[in-house]
């Protein structure tokens, strides 16, 4: 069985995950776990607030998960754009497509104070690619990650004092239209996600994303868009389990700080070849043209 989770935001002050042991109930059961972006807070990993309590490296995180007999795979997100070389993956020859979703919006995170910067850098990178010829889905997503890396290079560490936390709250709460932008993104995400993949690849039957933190199951034409939410206090987190018999969207339970898999929210019957999991990436040192290959994350 393959389990898909996203937006753990391990290391973010608002993440519900306080230690990795709390994830055992979610990670010890499946054969493979796909972490679909924003798993680790790479934008804060080298900043003063983590000098006394450093975040685990990707290798440490992998080793932790493997201790439970589970194989971890990492898809990049806008908070961890360098966590791997993998920006998306597919199952059943593309019938199921899994990507974080940070390529949905032109400015990556419209609710962010850095949306203008993100959009400008991404647009510049995309124009350069288009000038050189046709653009693959992987290359498009790489421009998104490059913009996120640039944003992270300009971020300042948050102040862990009470006054610093108040400043952070005020900054994130202003302007008041930020809430409206988030609500609008929740409304438009499913259709825009389908539009994004239509521009670069054939229609997937299932498109599994995260990024906007709103767990939803939305049919759009012939594609069902599933958003797995996040491990922040609100709205909620879900998981997607892929079995030989279908796609299962399941609730994530939290009790006494520990997480476990909950009831099935919706199931879709289909035959799935779990061995068909593939991570399309460019061959190292070659042209950026994507060559599909099976890669162990």
C-alpha positions as CSV (number, residue, x, y, z in Angstrom):
1,X,0.0,0.0,0.0
2,X,1.2,3.5,-0.8
3,X,0.1,6.4,1.5
4,X,0.2,10.0,0.5
5,X,0.5,12.9,3.0
6,X,1.4,16.5,2.5
7,X,2.1,19.7,4.4
8,X,3.5,18.3,7.6
9,X,5.5,21.6,8.0
10,X,7.8,19.9,10.5
11,X,9.8,22.8,12.1
12,X,7.1,25.5,11.6
13,X,6.0,27.0,14.9
14,X,2.3,26.3,14.0
15,X,2.8,22.6,13.0
16,X,1.0,20.1,15.1
17,X,3.9,17.7,14.8
18,X,6.2,18.2,17.8
19,X,8.3,15.0,17.4
20,X,8.6,12.4,14.8
21,X,7.5,9.6,17.1
22,X,4.0,11.0,16.9
23,X,3.8,9.9,13.3
24,X,4.4,6.2,13.9
25,X,0.6,5.4,13.6
26,X,0.6,7.0,10.1
27,X,4.0,5.8,8.8
28,X,4.5,2.3,10.1
29,X,1.6,0.6,8.2
30,X,2.2,1.4,4.5
31,X,4.9,0.0,2.3
32,X,5.7,3.4,0.8
33,X,4.9,6.9,1.9
34,X,4.9,9.8,-0.5
35,X,5.4,13.1,1.3
36,X,3.8,15.5,-1.2
37,X,5.6,18.8,-0.4
38,X,6.1,21.1,2.5
39,X,7.3,18.3,4.7
40,X,10.3,20.1,6.3
41,X,10.7,23.9,6.9
42,X,13.8,24.3,4.8
43,X,13.3,28.1,4.7
44,X,14.1,28.2,8.4
45,X,16.5,25.3,8.8
46,X,19.7,27.4,9.0
47,X,18.3,30.3,11.0
48,X,19.0,31.3,14.6
49,X,15.8,30.0,16.1
50,X,16.8,26.4,15.2
51,X,20.4,26.6,16.5
52,X,19.4,25.2,19.9
53,X,16.8,22.8,18.4
54,X,17.9,22.0,14.8
55,X,15.5,20.5,12.3
56,X,16.3,16.9,11.2
57,X,18.1,16.6,7.9
58,X,16.3,14.9,5.1
59,X,18.6,11.9,5.6
60,X,17.7,11.7,9.3
61,X,14.0,12.0,8.4
62,X,14.4,9.1,5.9
63,X,16.2,7.0,8.4
64,X,13.5,7.6,11.0
65,X,10.8,6.5,8.6
66,X,12.7,3.4,7.4
67,X,13.0,2.2,11.0
68,X,9.3,1.4,10.7
69,X,9.9,-0.7,7.6
70,X,8.5,2.0,5.3
71,X,10.1,3.5,2.2
72,X,9.8,7.3,2.1
73,X,9.6,9.4,-1.0
74,X,9.8,13.2,-1.1
75,X,8.1,15.6,-3.5
76,X,9.2,19.2,-3.4
77,X,7.0,22.0,-2.1
78,X,7.4,25.7,-1.8
79,X,8.7,25.4,1.8
80,X,11.1,22.6,0.9
81,X,12.1,23.2,-2.7
82,X,15.4,21.4,-2.3
83,X,14.2,18.3,-0.4
84,X,14.6,16.1,-3.5
85,X,14.8,16.3,-7.3
86,X,11.2,15.1,-7.6
87,X,8.5,17.6,-8.3
88,X,5.8,15.1,-9.1
89,X,5.2,11.4,-9.5
90,X,2.7,9.2,-11.2
91,X,1.1,5.8,-10.8
92,X,-0.6,3.6,-13.4
93,X,1.2,5.4,-16.3
94,X,-0.2,8.8,-15.3
95,X,-3.7,7.9,-14.3
96,X,-2.8,9.1,-10.8
97,X,-0.7,12.2,-10.7
98,X,0.8,13.5,-7.4
99,X,2.3,17.0,-7.1
100,X,2.4,19.6,-4.3
101,X,0.4,22.3,-6.1
102,X,2.7,25.3,-5.8
103,X,2.5,25.6,-9.6
104,X,-1.2,26.3,-9.6
105,X,-0.9,30.0,-9.1
106,X,1.3,32.3,-11.1
107,X,2.6,33.9,-7.9
108,X,2.8,30.5,-6.1
109,X,1.2,31.6,-2.8
110,X,-1.2,34.5,-3.5
111,X,-1.9,34.9,0.3
112,X,1.8,35.5,1.0
113,X,3.4,38.9,1.6
114,X,6.1,37.6,-0.8
115,X,3.6,36.8,-3.6
116,X,4.9,39.6,-5.8
117,X,8.5,38.4,-5.5
118,X,7.5,34.8,-6.1
119,X,5.5,35.7,-9.2
120,X,8.2,37.9,-10.7
121,X,11.0,35.4,-10.3
122,X,8.8,32.5,-11.6
123,X,7.6,34.6,-14.6
124,X,11.2,35.5,-15.5
125,X,12.3,31.9,-15.3
126,X,9.4,30.6,-17.4
127,X,9.9,33.3,-20.1
128,X,13.5,32.2,-20.4
129,X,12.5,28.6,-20.8
130,X,9.8,29.4,-23.4
131,X,12.4,31.4,-25.3
132,X,14.5,28.3,-25.5
133,X,11.7,26.1,-26.8
134,X,8.9,24.0,-25.5
135,X,8.6,23.5,-21.7
136,X,8.0,20.2,-20.0
137,X,5.9,19.8,-16.8
138,X,9.1,19.1,-14.9
139,X,10.8,22.3,-16.2
140,X,7.8,24.4,-15.4
141,X,7.8,23.1,-11.8
142,X,11.6,23.7,-11.6
143,X,11.0,27.4,-12.2
144,X,8.5,27.4,-9.3
145,X,11.1,25.8,-7.0
146,X,13.8,28.3,-8.2
147,X,11.5,31.1,-7.2
148,X,10.9,29.6,-3.8
149,X,14.7,29.2,-3.2
150,X,15.1,32.9,-4.1
151,X,12.3,33.8,-1.6
152,X,13.9,31.7,1.1
153,X,17.3,33.5,0.6
154,X,15.6,36.8,1.4
155,X,13.6,35.6,4.4
156,X,14.6,36.8,7.9
157,X,14.3,34.5,10.9
158,X,11.4,35.1,13.2
159,X,12.0,36.5,16.7
160,X,11.1,33.8,19.2
161,X,10.3,36.3,22.0
162,X,6.8,37.3,22.9
163,X,7.1,40.6,21.1
164,X,8.5,38.8,18.0
165,X,5.6,36.3,18.0
166,X,3.2,39.3,18.2
167,X,5.0,40.9,15.3
168,X,4.7,37.7,13.3
169,X,1.0,37.5,14.0
170,X,0.3,41.1,13.0
171,X,2.4,40.7,9.8
172,X,0.5,37.6,8.8
173,X,-2.9,39.0,9.7
174,X,-2.3,42.2,7.6
175,X,-3.8,43.2,5.4
176,X,-7.3,42.1,6.2
177,X,-7.8,41.1,2.6
178,X,-5.4,38.2,3.2
179,X,-8.2,36.1,4.5
180,X,-10.3,36.8,1.4
181,X,-7.4,35.7,-0.8
182,X,-7.1,32.4,1.1
183,X,-10.9,31.8,0.7
184,X,-10.7,32.6,-3.0
185,X,-7.8,30.2,-3.4
186,X,-9.7,27.5,-1.7
187,X,-12.6,28.1,-4.2
188,X,-10.5,28.2,-7.3
189,X,-7.8,25.6,-6.6
190,X,-9.4,22.5,-8.0
191,X,-10.2,24.0,-11.4
192,X,-6.8,25.8,-11.6
193,X,-5.0,22.6,-10.7
194,X,-6.7,20.7,-13.6
195,X,-5.9,23.6,-15.9
196,X,-2.2,23.4,-14.8
197,X,-1.7,19.8,-15.6
198,X,-3.7,20.1,-18.9
199,X,-1.1,22.6,-20.1
200,X,1.7,20.1,-19.8
201,X,0.5,16.5,-19.6
202,X,-2.5,14.3,-20.5
203,X,-5.5,14.2,-18.3
204,X,-5.0,12.2,-15.0
205,X,-7.9,10.4,-13.6
206,X,-6.8,11.5,-10.1
207,X,-4.8,14.6,-9.2
208,X,-3.5,14.6,-5.6
209,X,-2.2,17.9,-4.3
210,X,-1.7,19.9,-1.0
211,X,-0.4,23.4,-0.7
212,X,-3.6,25.3,0.1
213,X,-4.3,23.3,3.3
214,X,-7.9,22.8,2.5
215,X,-8.9,19.1,2.4
216,X,-11.3,18.6,-0.5
217,X,-12.4,16.0,-3.0
218,X,-13.6,17.7,-6.2
219,X,-14.5,16.1,-9.6
220,X,-13.6,18.3,-12.5
221,X,-14.6,16.8,-15.8
222,X,-12.8,13.5,-16.0
223,X,-10.4,14.3,-13.2
224,X,-11.0,14.0,-9.4
225,X,-8.8,16.5,-7.5
226,X,-7.9,15.5,-4.0
227,X,-6.3,17.9,-1.6
228,X,-4.9,16.3,1.5
229,X,-5.0,19.4,3.8
230,X,-2.2,20.0,6.3
231,X,-0.8,19.3,9.8
232,X,-1.5,22.8,11.0
233,X,-4.3,23.4,13.6
234,X,-6.9,24.2,10.9
235,X,-8.7,23.1,8.7
236,X,-7.6,19.4,8.9
237,X,-5.4,16.7,7.4
238,X,-6.3,13.7,5.3
239,X,-4.3,10.8,3.7
240,X,-4.7,9.1,0.4
241,X,-4.1,5.3,0.4
242,X,-3.4,3.6,-2.9
243,X,-4.1,-0.2,-2.9
244,X,-4.4,-2.7,-5.7
245,X,-8.1,-2.1,-5.6
246,X,-8.5,1.6,-5.6
247,X,-8.0,5.1,-4.2
248,X,-9.0,5.7,-0.6
249,X,-9.2,9.1,1.1
250,X,-9.0,8.7,4.8
251,X,-9.2,11.0,7.8
252,X,-6.1,11.6,9.9
253,X,-6.8,11.4,13.7
254,X,-4.9,13.2,16.4
255,X,-5.1,12.2,20.0
256,X,-2.7,13.2,22.9
257,X,-0.3,14.6,20.3
258,X,0.0,11.4,18.3
259,X,-1.5,10.7,14.8
260,X,-3.3,7.7,13.4
261,X,-5.2,6.8,10.3
262,X,-9.0,7.2,10.6
263,X,-12.1,6.3,8.8
264,X,-12.4,6.2,5.0
265,X,-14.0,9.4,3.7
266,X,-14.4,8.3,0.1
267,X,-13.2,5.4,-1.9
268,X,-12.8,5.0,-5.7
269,X,-12.5,1.5,-7.1
270,X,-9.9,0.9,-9.8
271,X,-7.1,-1.5,-10.5
272,X,-3.8,0.0,-9.5
273,X,-0.3,-1.4,-10.2
274,X,1.6,-0.3,-7.1
275,X,4.9,-1.2,-8.8
276,X,4.1,1.5,-11.5
277,X,5.1,4.4,-9.1
278,X,7.5,6.6,-11.1
279,X,9.3,9.9,-10.5
280,X,10.0,11.6,-13.8
281,X,13.2,13.6,-13.6
282,X,15.9,14.8,-16.0
283,X,18.9,12.5,-16.5
284,X,21.8,14.0,-14.4
285,X,24.1,16.1,-16.6
286,X,21.9,15.8,-19.7
287,X,19.3,18.0,-21.3
288,X,16.5,19.2,-19.0
289,X,14.1,17.3,-21.2
290,X,12.3,14.9,-18.8
291,X,13.1,11.2,-19.1
292,X,10.6,9.1,-17.1
293,X,12.5,6.7,-14.8
294,X,11.9,4.8,-11.6
295,X,13.8,6.6,-8.9
296,X,14.2,5.6,-5.2
297,X,13.6,8.8,-3.3
